[in-house]
Amino acid sequence: MKIESIKIRNFKAFKNVEMKKIPRFCVIVGSNGSGKTTLFNVFGFLKDALTTDVNTAFNKRGGFNEVISRNCTGNIEFEIKFRAKDTFKNNPIITYILSISQENGKAIIDKEILKYRRGAKGQPWEFLKFSKGVGNAVINEQMLDSTKEADLEREEQTLKSPDILAIKGLAQFEKFPAVIALSELIDNWHVSDIHVNEARNIQQADYAEHLSTLGENLSNVIEYLYNNHKETLDKIIEILKQRIPGTSKVEAKTIETGQVLLKIQDESFDKPFLVRYISDGTIKMLAYLVLLYDPKPYPLLCVEEPENQLYPHLLGELAEEFRAYANRGEQVFVSTHSPDFLNAVEVDEVFFLVKNKGYTSIKRASNDKQIKAYMDDGDKMGYLWKQGFFESLGQQ
């Protein structure tokens, strides 16, 4: 599964932006307030809309009027182009379009379309099209590779409410494989903003396969890995030893009170230390390794400013871990301010956000001839960022 491009209209600071040819490892840079968190919030909004409905998703963000771009009229719109494995022959790009309007104070889905193009030319075929809770979907998607469009079988559907995504309801049926692929992508993408103080907290014993957004269930996930994926945990510990010299052991145990104690052993001492007494950087690196070596990885992972609490020397290695995660078949978006992190990043992996008169635009670093020339000559992205070369992108 891979997102190829994203278009956003009238969503907060994004009045009209587009990201094209998105790499599997995508790094977002920009000054404070430029919109890095807002970009990740797009993914969160779509996930909330899928699991509940668009009104609930808006209400979590202050309502429709707080989300729509200031001084703008019209609909809030998203267009996502993605590739999904095992849906159609030749793995074509599938396009999802969502347009949301407001009527009588309530958000409704004005347009929801899922389509794909056969080959490089010709009009794309729409196999899902809904408006205000009514529409149709192709029920013989498996025939799309060989059938004429006129021969496709369409089934009329009416949703319970015009603020419910059609892909939410139709994903329950096996006859809609592309809908299932999209809904699984949205439902399983994950935004990570690990807070060390949250990860330090002692947790009650609970079943947890995946690290949470803030990382507060770190001890529970490590206990799960120990009981179910010992080889994965051993690998995580070995990498942690390389990153944090002196570390020898990591363990999580449930005690009589029902709490899970996370301890880390320093090779210089006989007894391990409770995680509350461990350095911020050690906890942060451990949490990221648990996230990146998840036995069931997220198809899309968004990580906010991973450099916080980490020694600069570790950031290049962490960037390589993110790239390795992406190369295993997933996709990673990372926002950063760190020159040290950027020094481990290629020019084709970087997008720059710049805000002008209240609205954000998105530029690709490789489109700037000067930046690309410096990188081709062996310079590093972080040095260019620190010296202000990215500011020229904002003037284009």
C-alpha positions in Angstrom: 0.0 0.0 0.0 1.4 3.4 -1.0 0.0 6.9 -1.2 1.2 8.5 -4.5 -0.3 12.0 -4.2 -2.5 14.1 -2.0 -4.7 17.2 -2.8 -6.2 19.3 0.0 -8.6 22.2 -0.3 -10.0 24.5 2.4 -8.7 22.4 5.3 -7.3 24.9 7.9 -4.1 26.4 6.6 -4.3 24.3 3.4 -6.4 26.4 1.1 -5.2 24.6 -2.0 -2.1 22.3 -1.9 -0.9 19.2 -3.6 1.9 16.7 -3.0 2.9 14.6 -6.0 5.1 11.5 -6.3 5.3 11.0 -2.6 8.2 8.7 -1.7 7.9 5.8 0.8 10.0 7.8 3.2 8.7 11.4 3.2 10.2 14.1 5.4 8.3 17.3 6.1 10.2 20.4 7.2 9.0 23.9 7.9 9.0 26.6 10.6 6.7 26.7 13.6 3.1 27.2 12.6 3.7 26.3 8.9 1.3 23.4 9.0 3.3 20.2 9.7 0.9 19.1 12.4 -2.1 20.1 10.2 -0.9 17.8 7.5 -0.9 14.9 9.9 -4.2 16.1 11.2 -5.6 15.4 7.7 -4.9 11.7 8.2 -6.4 11.9 11.7 -9.5 13.6 10.4 -10.1 11.0 7.7 -9.6 8.2 10.2 -12.1 9.7 12.6 -14.6 10.2 9.7 -14.2 6.6 8.7 -14.6 5.1 12.2 -17.5 7.5 13.1 -18.8 10.1 10.7 -17.7 13.5 9.3 -19.7 15.5 11.9 -18.0 13.7 14.8 -14.6 14.2 13.1 -15.3 18.0 12.8 -16.6 18.3 16.3 -13.3 16.8 17.7 -11.6 19.8 15.9 -14.0 22.5 17.0 -16.6 22.1 14.2 -16.8 22.7 10.5 -16.4 26.5 10.7 -13.1 26.1 12.7 -11.7 23.6 10.2 -12.5 25.3 6.9 -9.8 27.7 5.8 -10.3 31.3 7.0 -12.2 33.6 4.6 -12.9 30.7 2.2 -16.2 29.4 0.9 -16.9 26.2 -0.8 -16.3 22.6 0.2 -13.5 21.0 2.2 -12.0 18.5 -0.3 -9.4 15.7 -0.3 -8.1 13.7 -3.2 -5.8 10.7 -2.4 -4.1 8.6 -5.1 -2.8 5.3 -3.9 -1.7 1.8 -5.0 -3.1 -1.2 -3.3 -1.7 -4.7 -3.5 -3.8 -7.6 -4.7 -6.8 -5.5 -5.9 -6.4 -5.3 -9.7 -4.0 -6.6 -12.3 -0.9 -4.3 -12.8 -1.5 -2.6 -9.5 -3.0 0.6 -10.9 -3.3 4.0 -9.2 -6.7 4.2 -7.4 -8.1 7.7 -6.8 -10.3 8.6 -3.8 -12.2 11.9 -3.8 -14.1 13.3 -0.8 -15.9 16.7 -0.8 -17.7 17.9 2.3 -20.1 20.8 2.5 -22.3 22.3 5.2 -26.1 22.6 5.2 -28.1 24.0 8.0 -25.2 23.8 10.3 -24.5 20.2 9.6 -21.6 18.7 7.6 -22.7 16.4 4.7 -20.7 14.4 2.1 -21.4 16.3 -1.1 -19.3 13.9 -3.2 -17.5 10.7 -2.6 -15.8 8.9 -5.6 -13.5 6.0 -6.0 -12.0 5.4 -9.4 -9.1 4.0 -11.4 -7.6 4.4 -14.8 -7.0 1.4 -17.1 -3.6 2.0 -18.7 -1.9 5.3 -19.3 -4.7 6.9 -21.4 -8.5 7.1 -21.4 -11.0 8.3 -18.8 -10.9 6.7 -15.4 -13.7 4.3 -14.4 -15.7 5.2 -11.4 -16.6 2.1 -9.3 -18.0 4.1 -6.4 -20.0 7.3 -6.6 -22.1 8.8 -3.8 -23.6 12.1 -2.9 -25.5 13.0 0.2 -26.0 9.4 1.3 -27.1 8.0 -2.1 -25.1 6.4 -4.8 -23.9 3.2 -6.5 -20.9 0.9 -6.5 -19.6 -1.7 -8.9 -20.1 -5.2 -7.5 -18.0 -7.1 -10.0 -14.7 -5.3 -9.4 -12.8 -8.4 -10.2 -13.9 -8.0 -13.9 -12.5 -4.4 -14.2 -9.3 -5.7 -15.9 -11.2 -7.3 -18.8 -14.7 -5.8 -18.9 -16.0 -2.9 -20.9 -17.3 -0.1 -18.6 -20.9 -0.6 -20.0 -20.8 -4.2 -18.8 -20.0 -3.4 -15.2 -22.7 -4.3 -12.7 -23.6 -1.4 -10.4 -25.6 -1.7 -7.2 -27.6 1.2 -5.8 -27.1 1.9 -2.1 -28.6 4.4 0.4 -26.6 5.1 3.6 -28.2 5.8 7.0 -27.0 9.4 7.0 -25.4 11.8 4.5 -22.5 12.3 6.9 -21.4 8.7 6.8 -18.6 7.6 4.4 -19.8 5.1 1.8 -16.5 3.3 2.1 -17.3 2.6 5.7 -20.4 0.7 4.9 -19.3 -1.1 1.8 -16.0 -2.2 3.3 -18.0 -4.8 5.2 -18.6 -6.7 1.9 -16.0 -8.9 0.1 -17.4 -7.9 -3.3 -15.8 -4.4 -2.9 -12.0 -5.2 -2.7 -10.8 -1.7 -3.6 -13.1 -0.2 -1.0 -11.8 -2.6 1.5 -8.2 -1.7 0.6 -8.8 2.0 1.1 -10.7 1.6 4.3 -7.9 -0.6 5.7 -5.4 2.0 4.7 -7.2 4.8 6.5 -8.2 2.7 9.5 -4.7 1.4 10.1 -2.6 4.5 9.5 -1.1 5.9 12.7 0.2 9.2 14.0 3.0 8.9 16.6 3.9 11.7 18.9 5.7 9.9 21.7 6.0 11.7 25.0 8.7 10.4 27.3 6.7 11.3 30.5 3.8 9.3 29.2 6.0 6.3 28.5 7.5 6.5 32.0 4.2 6.1 33.7 3.5 2.8 35.4 0.6 1.1 33.6 -2.0 -1.4 34.7 -1.6 -4.8 33.0 -3.4 -4.7 29.7 -3.3 -6.4 26.4 -1.5 -4.1 23.8 -0.1 -5.3 20.5 0.8 -1.8 19.2 2.4 1.3 20.6 -0.2 4.1 21.2 0.1 7.6 19.9 1.8 9.1 23.0 3.6 5.8 23.9 2.0 5.5 27.4 1.5 1.7 26.9 5.2 1.0 26.2 5.5 -1.4 29.1 2.4 -3.4 28.0 3.6 -3.7 24.4 7.1 -4.9 25.5 5.4 -7.5 27.7 3.3 -8.6 24.7 6.4 -8.9 22.5 8.1 -11.0 25.2 5.2 -13.4 25.4 4.4 -13.6 21.7 7.3 -12.3 19.6 10.4 -13.0 21.6 12.7 -12.9 18.6 11.4 -9.4 17.7 12.0 -8.1 21.2 15.5 -9.6 21.2 16.3 -7.8 18.0 15.0 -4.5 19.4 17.2 -5.0 22.5 20.2 -5.7 20.4 19.7 -2.5 18.3 19.1 -0.5 21.5 22.5 -1.8 22.9 24.2 -0.5 19.7 22.4 2.9 20.0 22.7 3.3 23.8 26.0 1.7 24.9 25.9 0.1 28.3 22.3 -1.2 28.0 22.2 -4.9 28.5 18.6 -5.9 29.2 14.9 -4.8 28.9 12.1 -6.4 30.8 8.5 -5.8 31.6 6.8 -7.8 34.4 3.3 -7.8 35.9 3.4 -7.6 39.7 0.8 -8.5 42.4 -0.9 -5.1 42.2 -1.7 -5.7 38.6 0.8 -3.1 37.4 3.4 -3.7 34.7 6.9 -2.6 35.7 9.3 -1.7 32.8 13.0 -2.1 33.8 16.2 -1.5 31.9 19.5 -3.0 32.9 22.8 -1.1 32.8 25.7 -3.6 32.3 27.7 -1.7 35.0 25.2 -2.7 37.8 23.6 -5.8 39.2 20.0 -4.7 39.3 17.9 -3.1 36.5 16.5 0.4 36.9 12.8 1.2 36.8 12.0 3.1 33.6 11.1 6.3 35.7 14.9 6.6 36.5 16.1 6.0 32.9 17.2 8.8 30.7 14.8 10.5 28.2 16.9 9.5 25.2 17.0 5.8 26.1 13.2 5.7 26.6 12.6 7.6 23.4 14.9 5.3 21.3 13.3 2.2 22.8 9.8 3.4 22.0 10.8 4.2 18.4 12.3 0.7 18.0 9.2 -0.9 19.4 7.1 1.2 16.9 9.3 0.4 13.9 9.7 -3.3 14.5 6.0 -3.9 15.2 5.3 -7.5 13.9 2.2 -6.1 12.2 3.4 -2.7 11.0 1.1 0.2 10.1 0.8 0.7 6.4 1.2 4.5 6.9 3.1 5.9 9.8 3.3 9.6 10.7 5.9 10.7 13.3 6.1 14.2 14.7 9.5 15.6 15.5 11.3 12.4 16.5 14.5 14.5 17.4 13.1 15.6 20.8 15.1 14.2 23.8 17.5 12.4 21.5 21.2 13.0 21.3 22.0 14.5 17.8 24.4 11.6 17.0 21.5 9.2 17.1 19.3 11.0 14.6 21.1 9.8 11.5 20.7 6.2 12.7 17.0 6.8 13.5 16.5 8.2 10.0 17.9 5.0 8.6 15.5 3.0 10.8 12.6 5.0 9.3 13.9 4.4 5.8 14.3 0.7 6.5 10.7 0.5 7.7 9.5 2.2 4.5 11.7 -0.1 2.4 10.0 -3.1 3.9 6.8 -2.1 2.1 5.2 0.5 4.3 5.2 4.3 4.1 6.5 6.9 6.6 5.9 10.6 7.0 8.2 12.4 9.4 8.1 16.1 10.4 11.3 17.6 11.8 13.2 20.7 12.7 16.5 18.9 13.1 19.5 19.6 10.8 21.1 16.4 12.2 18.1 14.3 11.1 18.0 16.0 7.7 21.6 15.3 7.1 20.7 11.6 6.7 17.9 12.4 4.2 18.0 12.5 0.4 16.8 15.5 -1.6 13.9 13.5 -3.2 12.5 12.6 0.2 12.0 16.2 1.5 9.0 18.5 1.2 9.1 22.1 2.6 6.0 23.9 4.1 5.9 27.7 3.9 3.1 29.9 5.2 2.3 33.2 3.4 -0.6 35.5 4.3 -2.2 32.8 6.5 -2.1 29.9 4.0 0.4 27.1 3.6 2.0 25.9 0.4 4.0 22.7 -0.1 7.2 22.7 -2.1 9.5 19.8 -3.1 13.1 20.3 -2.2 14.3 18.6 -5.3 12.5 21.1 -7.5 14.9 23.8 -6.3 17.8 23.8 -8.7 20.2 25.4 -6.2 19.4 22.9 -3.4 19.6 20.0 -5.9 23.0 21.2 -7.2 24.4 21.4 -3.7 23.2 18.0 -2.9 24.6 16.5 -6.1 27.9 18.0 -5.1 27.9 16.1 -1.8 26.4 18.7 0.5 23.9 17.6 3.2 20.3 18.6 3.5 20.6 19.6 7.2 23.4 22.0 6.5 21.4 23.7 3.7 18.3 23.9 6.0 20.3 25.5 8.8 21.9 28.0 6.4 18.5 29.2 5.1 18.6 27.8 1.6 15.0 26.5 2.0 13.7 30.0 2.4 14.1 30.5 -1.4 11.5 27.8 -1.9 9.0 30.0 -0.1 9.6 32.8 -2.7 8.8 30.5 -5.7 
